[in-house]
Amino acid sequence: MHYLIDGHNLIAKIPDINLNDPNDEVELILRLKSWTAANPKRKVTVYFDGGLPGGIEQRLSTSGIKVIFAPEGKTADALIISYIQKIPNPPEFTLVTSDQQIIAAAQNRRLRHLRSETFAAQMGQDKQKRMSPSPPPQSDEPQISDSEVTEWLELFGPEPEILKKSEPQRPPTPKATPKHKPKPRRSMQELKRTNKKLDDDELSEWLDIFGAD
């Protein structure tokens, strides 16, 4: 799309550019350069008043922007209207101005137009989109919220624990059969009192303690 822009009319609608600034035209061209760079299909011809000697300003023009100053004795409005009347393909152009006389000339040729304040707002929105950080890439894995987890636990119960693989357990060692509990050793007094003989186990135990007589 090719945009025909009424330069000073557009500057008056941009809050942070002042028409009294001697560099107001340069400020607008810089913004238009950034705006056209975002989309290679955008082409701009911008007209300004008060140029000497007038005509195309090569130092400000680029491959996507043509800057034209009206020569002495003419106005930018007159140059725009003259150009609109000669356009062979009006559907390929969009006029940017809030001047009603220029808008009427565009309507006669069925040429699309945007008011300068509307175009200025669109440029601001486009700049914010370019400056805003890109959203982080979305993961392909499904995201489950805490409430969904709780709902699943209520329906199906907690997730079973995975049994760890363990080494083969050795068969339990059979317990040794307890030996016959030895009888308690009788004291010497008890032996004397009962006058009983020592059995073989008692005799062996006493010999181990006191030695053979």
C-alpha positions as CSV (number, residue, x, y, z in Angstrom):
1,M,0.0,0.0,0.0
2,H,1.2,3.5,-0.9
3,Y,0.5,6.3,1.6
4,L,0.1,9.9,0.5
5,I,0.8,11.9,3.7
6,D,0.1,15.6,4.5
7,G,3.2,16.0,6.5
8,H,2.6,19.1,8.6
9,N,-1.0,18.1,9.1
10,L,0.1,14.8,10.6
11,I,2.8,16.4,12.8
12,A,0.0,18.5,14.4
13,K,-1.7,15.3,15.5
14,I,1.4,13.7,17.1
15,P,1.6,14.7,20.8
16,D,5.4,14.7,21.2
17,I,6.3,16.5,17.9
18,N,5.9,20.3,17.8
19,L,5.3,22.3,14.6
20,N,7.4,25.1,16.0
21,D,10.4,22.8,16.2
22,P,12.8,23.5,13.3
23,N,13.5,19.8,13.1
24,D,9.8,18.7,13.1
25,E,10.0,17.3,9.6
26,V,13.1,15.3,10.3
27,E,11.4,13.9,13.5
28,L,8.4,12.7,11.4
29,I,10.6,11.2,8.7
30,L,12.5,9.2,11.3
31,R,9.3,7.7,12.6
32,L,8.0,7.0,9.2
33,K,11.3,5.2,8.4
34,S,10.8,2.9,11.4
35,W,7.2,2.4,10.5
36,T,7.9,1.4,6.9
37,A,10.8,-0.8,7.9
38,A,8.4,-3.0,9.9
39,N,6.6,-3.9,6.7
40,P,8.4,-3.8,3.3
41,K,5.0,-3.5,1.5
42,R,4.5,0.0,3.0
43,K,5.5,2.9,0.7
44,V,5.2,6.6,1.6
45,T,5.2,9.9,-0.2
46,V,5.1,12.8,2.3
47,Y,4.5,16.4,1.4
48,F,5.7,19.5,3.3
49,D,5.2,23.3,2.9
50,G,8.0,25.8,2.7
51,G,10.8,24.1,0.9
52,L,13.4,26.0,-1.1
53,P,13.8,25.4,-3.9
54,G,11.2,22.7,-3.5
55,G,10.8,19.3,-5.0
56,I,12.1,15.9,-3.8
57,E,14.4,16.1,-0.8
58,Q,17.1,13.5,-1.6
59,R,18.8,13.7,1.8
60,L,15.7,12.6,3.6
61,S,14.2,10.3,1.1
62,T,14.8,6.5,1.2
63,S,13.8,3.5,-0.9
64,G,10.5,3.4,1.0
65,I,9.9,7.1,1.6
66,K,9.8,10.0,-0.9
67,V,10.0,13.4,0.8
68,I,8.6,16.4,-1.2
69,F,8.7,20.1,-0.2
70,A,6.3,22.5,-1.9
71,P,8.3,25.2,-3.8
72,E,7.8,28.9,-3.1
73,G,4.3,30.1,-4.2
74,K,2.7,26.7,-3.8
75,T,1.3,24.6,-0.9
76,A,1.6,21.0,0.0
77,D,-2.2,20.7,-0.1
78,A,-2.2,21.9,-3.7
79,L,0.5,19.4,-4.7
80,I,-1.4,16.5,-3.0
81,I,-4.7,17.4,-4.7
82,S,-2.9,17.6,-8.1
83,Y,-1.3,14.2,-7.6
84,I,-4.6,12.6,-6.5
85,Q,-6.3,13.8,-9.7
86,K,-3.6,12.2,-11.8
87,I,-3.3,8.8,-10.0
88,P,-4.1,6.0,-12.5
89,N,-4.8,3.3,-9.8
90,P,-6.5,4.9,-6.8
91,P,-7.2,1.6,-4.9
92,E,-3.5,1.2,-4.4
93,F,-3.2,4.4,-2.4
94,T,-4.3,5.7,1.0
95,L,-4.4,9.4,1.8
96,V,-3.4,10.6,5.3
97,T,-4.8,14.0,6.2
98,S,-7.4,15.8,8.2
99,D,-7.8,18.6,5.7
100,Q,-11.4,18.4,4.4
101,Q,-10.5,19.8,1.0
102,I,-8.0,17.1,0.3
103,I,-10.3,14.4,1.6
104,A,-13.0,15.6,-0.8
105,A,-10.6,15.3,-3.7
106,A,-9.7,11.7,-2.6
107,Q,-13.4,10.8,-2.3
108,N,-14.0,12.0,-5.9
109,R,-11.4,9.5,-7.1
110,R,-12.6,6.8,-4.6
111,L,-9.3,6.9,-2.9
112,R,-9.2,5.5,0.6
113,H,-8.2,7.9,3.3
114,L,-7.3,8.0,7.0
115,R,-7.5,11.0,9.2
116,S,-4.1,12.1,10.6
117,E,-5.1,11.5,14.2
118,T,-6.1,7.9,13.3
119,F,-2.9,7.3,11.5
120,A,-0.8,8.7,14.3
121,A,-2.5,6.3,16.8
122,Q,-1.9,3.4,14.5
123,M,1.8,4.2,14.3
124,G,2.0,4.4,18.1
125,Q,0.3,1.0,18.5
126,D,2.6,-0.5,15.9
127,K,5.7,0.9,17.7
128,Q,4.5,-0.6,21.0
129,K,4.1,-4.0,19.4
130,R,7.6,-3.9,18.0
131,M,9.1,-2.9,21.4
132,S,7.1,-5.3,23.5
133,P,9.0,-8.5,24.4
134,S,8.0,-11.7,22.7
135,P,6.1,-14.2,24.7
136,P,8.0,-17.2,25.9
137,P,7.7,-20.3,23.7
138,Q,4.9,-22.6,24.8
139,S,5.9,-26.1,25.8
140,D,4.4,-29.0,23.9
141,E,3.8,-30.8,27.2
142,P,0.3,-30.3,28.7
143,Q,0.2,-28.2,31.8
144,I,-1.9,-29.5,34.7
145,S,-3.1,-27.1,37.3
146,D,-3.2,-27.8,41.1
147,S,-7.0,-28.0,41.0
148,E,-6.8,-30.7,38.3
149,V,-4.3,-32.7,40.3
150,T,-6.5,-32.6,43.3
151,E,-9.5,-33.7,41.2
152,W,-7.6,-36.6,39.8
153,L,-6.4,-37.7,43.3
154,E,-10.0,-37.6,44.5
155,L,-11.2,-39.8,41.5
156,F,-8.4,-42.3,41.3
157,G,-6.5,-42.1,44.5
158,P,-2.8,-41.3,45.0
159,E,-0.3,-42.5,42.5
160,P,1.1,-45.9,43.5
161,E,4.8,-45.9,44.4
162,I,7.1,-47.6,42.0
163,L,8.8,-50.6,43.7
164,K,12.5,-50.4,43.4
165,K,14.3,-53.4,42.0
166,S,16.2,-55.1,44.8
167,E,18.8,-57.8,44.7
168,P,17.6,-61.4,45.2
169,Q,17.2,-62.0,48.8
170,R,19.0,-64.9,50.3
171,P,16.9,-67.6,51.8
172,P,16.6,-67.2,55.6
173,T,19.2,-69.2,57.5
174,P,17.4,-71.9,59.5
175,K,17.6,-71.3,63.1
176,A,19.7,-73.8,65.0
177,T,17.9,-76.2,67.2
178,P,18.4,-75.1,70.7
179,K,20.5,-77.5,72.7
180,H,19.3,-79.1,75.7
181,K,19.3,-76.6,78.5
182,P,21.9,-77.7,81.0
183,K,20.6,-78.4,84.4
184,P,21.6,-75.9,87.1
185,R,24.7,-76.9,89.0
186,R,24.0,-77.9,92.6
187,S,25.9,-76.4,95.3
188,M,28.2,-78.3,97.6
189,Q,25.9,-77.6,100.6
190,E,22.9,-79.0,98.6
191,L,24.9,-82.1,97.8
192,K,25.9,-82.6,101.4
193,R,22.3,-82.0,102.6
194,T,20.7,-84.4,100.2
195,N,23.5,-86.8,100.2
196,K,23.0,-87.5,96.5
197,K,25.6,-88.5,94.0
198,L,26.8,-86.2,91.2
199,D,25.6,-87.3,87.8
200,D,28.0,-87.4,84.9
201,D,27.4,-83.8,83.7
202,E,27.8,-82.4,87.1
203,L,30.9,-84.3,87.7
204,S,32.5,-83.0,84.4
205,E,31.5,-79.5,85.3
206,W,33.0,-79.7,88.8
207,L,36.2,-81.2,87.4
208,D,36.5,-78.3,84.9
209,I,36.2,-75.8,87.7
210,F,38.4,-77.4,90.4
211,G,40.5,-79.8,88.5
212,A,40.8,-83.5,89.0
213,D,41.6,-84.5,92.6
